[in-house]
Amino acid sequence: MLQIDVCPFASDALEDAMRLAQTKALNSYTFSDCLNFLNYVWSDIYNQICMVDSGYYSRTVKLNSKLTKLPRFVKNSIRVYAAQRPTGSDRLLYRASGDADLTAVRTYHISGNDLWCPDAESRTVWLEYSPQPAQIFFTHHNRDPKIYPDGHDIERSSIFNLYQLIGTGLGIIIDDLTDPNVTANDIAKCTKWILRHKNARLGIPDDDITEYILKESDPEEGNWVLKYITCDFPYIFCSYQNDITGEWRSGFLNKQHEWTDYNPFAFTGKPSNIEYLSCKYNDKTGMGVIVRDWNDIDEKLLNIEHLPEHINSVIFVENTFEYKATDDSVNKFTQGYWYNRFATDFNYEKVPTVQEYPSTAEDGDVINLNRSIYRYSVSDSAWVKVTDIVHVAQKETNPVVKELGWTPDTKLIYPGPEVYRYLVARLAEKFAALNESSIMGVQSELTDAYFAFQAFLKKDKSAWERMRNVNPATITDWL
C-alpha cells in the first residue's frame, strides 16, 4: 500500500474549521482574531503533548559555564543531566536545588532566564528543554483573492524607518525606489545594497545588507536575480527571477535580516511563482500585498468587441470566438479569413480556399488563393489583391494580478494526524460559539477528535493501560 505523507497548511486548518462550523470566520472576525484563535488553540495542544512526552519537540544544548542564559522562548520540560553525549544510557539526572544548596553537586537552579549549574565547568552537562511553539500564520484571502483585471502599477519605497535603502552598481545609483524611471533591470544591475541613516550629522556608518539581499549564484540551477525590492518597516520585501527557468521567488527580511519565503498558494501543491507589485505591512487586517501570480495566466481576446462595418471589409480571425452583432444575432467565428461585402457586422462569410481563379464571379467576391486574398472588381474585370486586412481575436496572455495578505502560509508538521483533527475541531467550536450557533456536527467531531487525541497521547503506554484495566493495583503493590 502506498503511504503518502500529507502535510496540511495553516490555511487548510482554518478552512476545514470554517466548513465544519458552517461559517465564514473571516467575514465575522478580523484577521488578527482568527490568527490569535489559531495560535491559542495550537499552544494549548502543544502543552498537552509536551507534558506527556517532551521528546516530540525538545531540543538539547550543552552547558559550557556555571551560569547560562536560557535560550529564547523556553517553555517547559527542563531537564539537566550529565553524560558523555546527548544520547545514550549513561545519563545522570540532576535535581533542582533550593536556596540553601545552590553549590551542591548534581544540582541546577533556574531563576528567571538564568540557569545555575556548578558542575557545568567540570563535567559534560546537557540541557534538554521544549521551546515555545512556533508562531502559525496563514495568508489572508489566498482562497478568494481580490482580482485586478486591468493590472496594477508597481509601487516601491526606499524608506526603512530612520534609514534609507540605497542600491549601487556599475555606473548606477538608486536612492529613490519610488522613481518611475527605475526599472527592474536597473535593480538587477545593483551589486551592493546599504541602509544609510537619514541624519548624516550623527556619523552613523552605513549598514551593508548585500549578503542578505542578493542570492548566491548557482550555474546549474540558475541565478536568482533581484527584480523588485521595497521597504515597509520592519520588513524589506524582495522578488527574484531565475535567469534560466524564468520562475519567480518572493519573500521578506525582518529587522534581524532573517529571510521568510512567501508561499500563499503552496496549499494547491504548486510552487509559489509569485512576483511582488506592492507590499504594505499591516498586522491588523493582514492585507497589503499585490502580486502577479505566474501560475495563473489570464487569456484575453482583443479586437472582438466591434467588427469592421465598412463595405468589402476583410478580417483574419486568429482565435475562435462568438460575436453578438447589432441585429442581436450570435455568430461563431472560427480561425481563418472572413469577408463582408456590405456595411454591416452581421453579414460576414467565410472566405473560400480555391486552387485557381473561379470562372464566374460577382462584384465583391473574395477568395483565398495560394494564401493570398483576392477580391473581384467588376469595374476592372479582374481579381485584385487585398492588403487592408484587419486582424481580430488576438490572444493576450498575462499573469493574474491579485491582492492577498502579506503573511506566509505555515506548513503544519505534527507527530500524528489526530493532532490536526483535534486542532480543527477546537477551532470550529470557537467559531460556532462566538457566532452563537449550535452545530451538532461540531460537538460530535470535537468529542471524537478529543478521544482520538487522548488515545494518541497514550499510545506508547497502551499495553500498560490495558494491564491496569484488567489487573488494577492493590494495596500490596503500593506497599
Summary of the structure (lengths in Angstrom):
residues: 479
radius of gyration: 34.2
end to end distance: 49.9
largest distance: 124.3
contacts: 1308
relative contact order: 0.14
helix: 24%
strand: 34%
